[in-house]
Amino acid sequence: MKIERDFHMTNGDDEFSYAKNSMMQRKAILAAKPTVKEAIRKVCTDLHPQSMVTADLGCSFDANTLLFVSDAITIIGENPNNTIGERPKEVQFFLNDLPGNDFNNIFQSLEQFEQSTTKNCTSRGLQPPPHYVVGLPGSFYTRLFPCNSVHLFHSSMSLMWLSQVPENLDGIMNEANIHIGLTTPPLVTKLYQNQFKKDFSRFLQMRCKEIVPGGRMVLTMLGRNSTDVFTVGGTTMAFGLLSQGLQTLVAEGYLEKEKLDSFNLPLYCPSVDELEELVWQNKLLDITDIRLFEINGNPNDGSDQSAEDGAAAPVIIHGASAAAEAAGKTISTSLRAVMEPLIASHFGESILDKLFAVFARYFTNYIKSEVEKSLFRQSILRAMKIERDFHMMKGDSKFSYARNSRTQVPEHLDGSMNKGNIHIVATTPPSVAKLYQNQFEKDFSRFLQMRCLEIVPGGQMVLTVPGRKSKDVFNARGITTIFELLSRGYGRIAKEKLDSFNITVYCPSADELKQLVQQCELLDISDIQLFEMDGNTMDDSEQAEGTAAVHTAGQSMSTSLRAAMESLIASHFGGDILEEIFMVFACNCTSYIESEVEKSGITGGGISNHHNV
């Protein structure tokens, strides 16, 4: 496969052309528009170029290409006193893509584009700068411009394409797959990673020579939000279904298996970490902003994909089925617009209609299965009254919560590992403390992942958790003391029963929270702070004095803790022990407070006497 010769978007203006099937790419350009706007403003305010040179790499040829040009002209034409400072007197746009790109389509659109741009700027009271648009065929993995000549590089949905199929990838190394799939061997995955590193590093080296000092690059590409190379969301699914389509053609005699096994897509979707590492290795560039944003993968946003709550199931299924078929066809034509030249150059044009018809059918079936799962979940939720029906299984039978609640505590923590303790205290083995830490890391990371899927872009989270000031996991101060005192109240309980009970609470340090949020990669911490709260649960009107105050505080702490812990303790030990446990705990709290008061008095007196001396 010769990438520079064979790879380009499907030319022309017919049903399967890129010009008619590039809505997702348009969404990517629109999503990156604020970043492009900021980059242009920075170039204008920092460099004050008289003639600004802008290059769009991997521009393709449809309306999306000129959308970027139009946005740039509008931004530069805005009020210079309020936005970008001294604007350039003229702008040169270079539109770059491989030689097979349909540049004629761009050139034929320029006259109408100029009229539309002038009209748009005039209606907004803007004066567009003189601008010039030229085509530049060539691979962006090679040198394209003279040294220090370009002020702004832009590339959208192009840099995930490799310069070639990964080196040393051939034959049956990736049998029955055309990309990185679930059955792809680790060796093949590594070859893809190596090829992307080589290509992207070379791209950066070329641009470093061509960009003016202080210039900017805005690069948008397909990526993944997981560090797992096998998890690329919709991309993995789409190429997996396309692989199945090709396998079907092999089974039906349209293709030879050897022909399929020798076909691998020259594409790699990097993670944020991989991109950051490659930029840092370059040493000549700085990252001012890097982010992941999700795009609705359905190009046909007008599809009827929903139904009102309460509609009859047959109506919902019929509507979902029609939407699934429409989406399947739309996704198929969109994928064909991108993939047709590569597939035709390897397998021949005769299989195209058959292949993408099969793919559309597979994609439709996939959507239907997901819809049916969703409907099944919804029907269960509708039938269940949560407030009425949901509670832990009562009693002490085989299927009771009391007999089946071990999954709440840290994994692999059992028996006498934390002998005589119910939480992390001074006598807890380090291995047990590590299990608690691991469980918290697992749970909190999953919490963040779930919220990232649910929160709107730019949304905020305010989380308050009991924590600790010390990095020492054994020093959670009041929490440690409370659970240590509570563990002394189980006198009538069998030792084995006590040893098997561990409280499902962990108090993290600020450093632990920061690390987990940073590992999530999709969130930023705008503020994190520790604040201390008065542990006395009584308000000022209830305050007593002297010994009475100590006993009242002990009793108050006991009832407050019982409100939080009773259900857990009852599920493990039974409800008949509750009164005794919390009565003993109240006494233990009282004794502890009295001892602390006495220590304070002795220490205070000692200091006073020393001062008098």
Buried (B, 14 or more C-beta within 10 A) or exposed (E): BEBBEBBBBBBEEEEBBBBBBBBBBBBBBBBBBEBBBBBBBBBBBBBEBEEBBBBBBBBBBBBBBBBBBBBBBBBBBBEBEEBBEEBBEBBBBBBBBBEBBBBEBBBEBEEEBBEEBEEBBEEEEBEBBEBEBEBBBBBBBEBBBEEEBBBBBBBBBBBBBBBBBBEEBEEEBBEBBBBBBEEBEEEBBEBBBBBBBBBBBBBBEBBBBBBBEEBBBBBBBBBBBEEEBBBBBBBBBBBBBBBBBBBBBBEEEBBEBEBBBBBBBBBBBBBBEBBBEBBEEBEEBEEEEEEEBEBEBBBBEEBEBEBEEEEEEEEBBEBBBEBBBBBBBBBBBBBBBBBBBBBBBBBEEEBBEBBBEBBBBBBBBBBBEEBBEEBEEEEEEEEEEEEEEEEBEEEEEEEBBBBEBEEEBBEEBBEEBBEBBBBBBEEBEEEBBEBBBBBBBEBBBEBBEEBBEEEEEEEEEEEEEEBBEEEEBBBBEBBBBBBBBBBBBBEEBEEEEBBBBBBBBBBBBBEBBEEBBEEBBBBEEEEEEEEEEEBBBBEEEEEEEEEEBBBBBBBBBBEBBBEEBBBBBBBBBEEEBBEBBBEBBBBBBBEBBBEEBEEEEEEEEEEEEEEEE
